[in-house]
Amino acid sequence: MDSGIKVEMGFVQRRLPWILGGAMLVLYLVTLSRWPTFSGVMSLSQVLGWEWRPSLVAPLHVLLTLPVKWLPGGLQLLALNLIEAACAALALALLARSVALLPHDRTKDQRQLERSDFSLLSIATAWLPPVLAVLVCGLQLSFWENAVVSNGDMLDLLLFAYLVRCLLEYRLDNNERWLGKLAFVYGLSIPNNYAMIGFFPAFLVALVWIKLASFFHWRFILRMLLLGSAGLLLYFLLPAFISITDTSELSFWQLLRTYWGMQKSALATGWLLRFPIVVVGLTSLLPVLFIGIRWPASFGDTSPTGQALTNLMTHVIHVMLFAACLYVTFDLQFSPRRIDAGRHALLPFYYLGALSIGYFAGYLLLVFGAKPGPDAKSWQQPTWLRLIVNKALVGIVWAALVGISGALAFKNLPIIASQSGPALAKMSAITADSLPPKGAVVLSDDLPRLQALRLELRRRSADTNHILLESTALDKPAYHRFLARRHPGRWPSLPENVPPGMLLTGPSIASTLLTNNFNLYYIHPSFGFFFEFFYLKPSQSVYRLVTYPTNAISAPVCTASELKAQDDFWKKLMPELRQFEPPAAAGKPKVDSYEPDSLRAYASRAYSRALNHFGVAAQRAGDLKLAAEYFDLALQLNEANPVAFINRDFNRRFQAGNVESQPPPKEAVTLMAPYGRNWEFMVNVNGPIDEPTATYLIAQAFHQGSLFRQAAQGLERTLFFQPTNVSTRINLIGELLMIAPLLDRALELIEELRARPPALLTLEDKLDLIRAEAWAWLNKGDLARTEKILLDAQQKYPRENSPFNTLFDIYLYLQQFDKATKVAEEWLKVQPESFNALVNLAAMMIRTGRYEAALPYLNRALKIRPNDPTALLNRAIVHLNAAQLVIGKSDPAHLDAALADYRTVESLLPNSYHVYYGLGECYRLKGARVEAIRYYKKYLESAPRGIPERRIIEQRIRDLESGGN
């Protein structure tokens, strides 16, 4: 039964919120994004089913945006953004209503001055706090940018705002329908936004605070639980829909558990639990908590001085919190956006801050602006100093209304405009114009750009002609099955025996594209596993994907006619590209920055990369003057392009006949700083580099990423400039050994280097060539020839480790352990003091369980190299296993020796999970449970997720914690 009380509301509480919400809606409609944006096209791709991953998140948003599917293509993106703007306006209307409902009876001064029912602000300027709160919230950058582009965050905030309103409405009329609504809406909000789980304790405390003892009545708790559970049923909507429509390979329960796991993971590692959020709470959660406390008339001090100091401190706290909440709206040092580096919208924190601003503004207007009543005593009349302070503080509130709101609009409006212009749409139009009209398979690893292109093709009714591929998802079987459903008869179906979780290999992906005779295009320069099989051939603003010629390491250079065609295209397009040219240094990428990136800056970087790419193509084709021209053009579009700057600098020296590498100039070093000298990141953003040292360094990075052909291409280009560099030639041969189609090329280069060395070959060079030749023949399947090469080398160079070590490694690779053991034994006969021979022979003994036999060899090895971590780790393993061979108990001597070695290796190799495993085992066997658990937990923190030993260690921890062994 309701126990509600009729509450009379005035203009401020009843009509003003709708007026403010309507006014802000007009603002958002004026600044609404009408063009594709990054978040806008990604949101649209989810709504229209372009996204191949099952959409498990935000089910309420899915329901709200469902009608967008049935609108004409030209209106869909606009409709999505309109929904977001409407949610933002409603959230602000609720903010105004909530500010108007805040009680102003928290302090003694407020209670003396505000005598209205329920202590709602009734002074003549009661309209000002809601207006100020709405303006500072609605004009704040995070709020504004999410109000004009669809991404679902505004719906989450609208739910949050409604929950706050329910609490405040219940405080007024004690109508439990408000709490029922709160429970149900809270239940709905949790499946839509995992952050609401993190906010649950705050809402629970607020509810208990308001209800007091009546909260603990079982009927009330049961009713709230039932209503909340009804809202939580929304969890089942999307898993049920996906499983029924057969758009996923997972069952209903697997999908549901997947979503729960995603929310759990987000909460366990997400922003709600990070320490900076505590700082953010100082200007959002803390002020709300302060507002919720009804302070007593005195704190025990009855002296006038004590009372005056208490009142002064109360005023100071209100003013400081007011100033702090206003401060963060500008996204300065301690704002949510700065602390979180712009990774999340964090709109509830800004909303609570604005709610607090409204309250504090009302406090200042009431306490320092309201005149004492006619019953006030003469001694209560304010002094001249108090009158000055009163006018100053009231003036601050008025100044905030005008100044803060104006400053926020002045600061943020240009940023909002920069994020909603036509740059991305124009890029998509240029790309679409460059594609063959009969259709192609179009790839990109820039998903927003790919989806923007899809939107442009849809506008032209040409989207069915093309198959657009997310290149980074081509190793996922689920993606291939999605493509087969989306393009029946055009995209091949995967065999049924391919398990869903298996990753497809690069060769199998390349085979799929090659065997189906697709016309392949990439929409921007890139690198990665895909380009181990294809190279980029410029074709207007896009790039044809072509397979490498037989036995060729690198792509063929552009012909003169191809260079002319591309030059003509870019020159014709340059007037349009100059529209993207941003102000000075605006092309600099936003690396972990809280500031949003403008679409013009994004476009300028993209086309600067393309122009730089063509400059490198021209330089490799020998047209140095044309290359110089395009490096200049790339820098005109993005003067912060470090790759184009280095290319231009080297090109000038190249034209003068100087191809020697030099340290980069100061300007280049400055431009490289935002990338942390990460060459892969740098060339991914800015295009390829063509300078000897840089190409060598990038080749090293490609090798570490197992991109062996691209590493070989970098080394081949380095040799173009440094033809006498023998070590680079040998490194190039090493890369080719990893590429099956280029094994013959590797053997040719070995013979060529032996026959016509550009410089005198050292013994180390000759041994490296023997090792490379042996691996080349092994990879060609000729083990006999491999063995002969290495056995002959052992005869010729008996005192060298390399021929023995290579044959040992080959037998290990082939899992021929007996032969590997014999190689180590022969090796040791010829070289009794060879460290490598001793360690390798001991390793084979450990593999076969002969721990005691391995120990003398490891001791001898460690006399040669006392601090070698590999030998120490192997000896620790020997001692540990030998200690456990004693039935019924552990051998203390072996155990102490193992512990000593593991401790030494820990100092040499910190964060090694192998060492943590061994230390945990040692302490477990010694009965030191606390230390064993500590090292086992360190093992779990550092060991790879997929290895089976993790389960053993997890069980050991449980056994030890329960008192077992």
Salt bridges, closest charged atoms under 4 A:
ASP2 OD2 - ARG177 NE 2.85
GLU51 OE2 - ARG53 NH1 2.48
ASP105 OD1 - ARG106 NH2 2.70
ASP105 OD2 - ARG294 NE 3.46
ASP109 OD2 - HIS315 NE2 3.31
GLU145 OE2 - ARG337 NH1 2.75
GLU169 OE2 - ARG97 NE 2.73
GLU169 OE2 - ARG165 NE 2.86
GLU176 OE2 - LYS211 NZ 2.65
GLU176 OE1 - ARG223 NH1 3.99
GLU249 OE2 - ARG481 NH1 2.41
ASP340 OD1 - ARG274 NH2 2.45
ASP340 OD2 - HIS344 ND1 2.90
ASP433 OD1 - ARG460 NH1 2.76
ASP445 OD1 - HIS524 NE2 3.85
GLU456 OE2 - ARG459 NH2 2.64
GLU456 OE2 - ARG460 NE 2.71
GLU470 OE2 - ARG53 NH2 2.77
ASP475 OD1 - LYS476 NZ 3.01
GLU562 OE2 - LYS537 NZ 2.67
ASP567 OD1 - LYS571 NZ 2.87
ASP568 OD2 - LYS564 NZ 2.95
GLU581 OE1 - ARG578 NH1 3.83
GLU595 OE1 - LYS590 NZ 3.70
ASP597 OD2 - ARG605 NH2 2.70
GLU629 OE2 - LYS571 NZ 2.85
ASP632 OD1 - ARG648 NH1 3.15
ASP649 OD2 - ARG653 NH2 3.45
ASP690 OD1 - ARG620 NE 3.36
ASP690 OD1 - ARG717 NE 2.71
GLU735 OE2 - HIS703 ND1 2.86
ASP744 OD1 - LYS780 NZ 2.78
GLU748 OE1 - ARG745 NH1 3.27
GLU751 OE2 - ARG754 NH1 3.48
ASP768 OD1 - ARG771 NH2 2.61
GLU773 OE1 - ARG754 NH1 2.97
GLU787 OE2 - LYS819 NZ 3.87
ASP792 OD2 - LYS788 NZ 2.89
GLU826 OE2 - LYS829 NZ 3.44
GLU852 OE2 - HIS894 NE2 3.12
ASP896 OD1 - LYS926 NZ 2.88
ASP901 OD2 - ARG875 NE 2.84
GLU921 OE2 - ARG924 NE 3.30
GLU921 OE2 - ARG956 NH1 2.42
GLU931 OE1 - ARG934 NH2 2.90
GLU961 OE2 - LYS937 NZ 3.53
